[in-house]
Amino acid sequence: MNAYIDVTWSSLLIAASLLIANLVLSAVLRLGMGRRLLVAGARMVVQLFLLGLVLEWVFESANGPAVLALGLLMGGVAGVTAVRRTSIRFPAAYLDSVVVIVTTAFLVTGVSVLGILKPTPLWDPQYVIPLLGMLLGNALTGISLGLDRFLTGVLRDRTRVEGFLALGATRWEAAQEEVREALRVGLIPTVNSMLVMGIVSLPGMMTGQILAGAAPADAVRYQIMIVFMIAATVSTATFGVTMLAYARIFTSDHRLRSAGELGIQLD
Amino acid sequence: MPILAAVDLGCRLPSGWIWRGITLSLSAGDRAVLTGPSGTGKSLLLRTLCGLDRLGEGHVLFRGESPRGHDAPDFRARVMYVQQQPLLIPGTVQDNLDLPTRFKVHARRESGEGENGGRAGDLLAQIGKPADFLEQRASVLSGGEGQVVGIVRALLLHPDVLLLDEPTAHLDPETTRRVEEVVLEWVGAGDRALLWTSHDPAQVDRVRRGSRIQLGGVA
């Protein structure tokens, strides 16, 4: 009864073999990406396989608490992963990141579910889970890039920010430029993808819908909605995490905390 | 009443106390000198005095009062620390001298002060810099020229106390003398005080008029 052609597990081997060519290239040129590609590939397969099982169960039961629990789990993992990929980080950033990413993604999903899609029930996992997933995935990248840029900018070159402070700048005057840079960098992937969307790239969700048999015009409207949601989530989440980091690394008496105070190991 | 006083300051690093029991008092006209081998925490002491580093123990008084936390920018505008390699932003020397006017604390103070335009040129001329120095790009300045910009920038802001961190470390002897002259003239011209860090015994003799703080064991 499917409107699309099934991909069987065994046929996935053909897709996987394409990756092998890259592994060989990496080994020959000693690029050192072979191991990382293998690990990432294996993780992807296992995670998606498990997700398939979980989603099937959640979709069948379609009960609110199960959807909420899955959403929170996804948000928690996204929040932690976002911080783990930065080159400098302090312990409190994990909590900040999880709180911000869950709040913003849930808020934006809530608005679109209540205001645009209005499924029954409102927590219908068929809509809520994919939306949430896309928002979290994009917010993760934004937070990672933004936080990394901010902490690197402020902490790797303390003398710069402290030079401002020594001249009588407030902590905000000293850090403003770094906050602005963090937001710019955090939003680069989102803005770039919006700029070329439909010209260079056919967005993943739209492609998926079309493959699954949806009319292109419908898929386009869904895509536009999701891109607006993504842009809103990424900017809010990146700003939120950056500002919380700002509040943690500066004291109220306009001093930049030392690496030791923050629990950071700088090499 | 001293302009700036510090009582029983101590600075603790994970490895132990780097210095302890530091007491100092700077009154109008005082030219205190801070000496000690590299790594004994001279910069740390200056940073602690202006509140860039956490006070391990002891307290700092500005005109008899403990600086309150939220007033830190105002305090640092009065007790100004000049880093050994002062902050330079992209742009010209003039842009760098104007940098502090971006900050609220100076916008407020500037209104009551006179024009700074000519004063920068005068100070630079006194240090032996040509008139077109103001138009030079900050990115091509040598370490010593950067120090000169940092000192002139601080002087233009009319602080009450200057904390100078080896201000002539990268300067030739002639420019060193001129910088000393400009700074000492500034201290003598009002209710001001100076704390100068140096490795050079001859310079210590020329600059010092007031206490000497020696870090790192015996002198």
Interface residues (C-beta under 8 A of the other chain):
Chain A: T159 R160 E162 G163 F164 L165 A166 L167 G168 A169 T170 E173 T251 S252 D253 H254 R255 L256 S258 G260 E261
Chain B: P14 R47 C50 G51 L52 D53 R54 G69 H70 A72 P73 D74 R76 A77 M80 Y81 V82 Q83 Q85 P86 L87 L99 P100 R102 F103 K104 V105 H106 R153 A154 L157
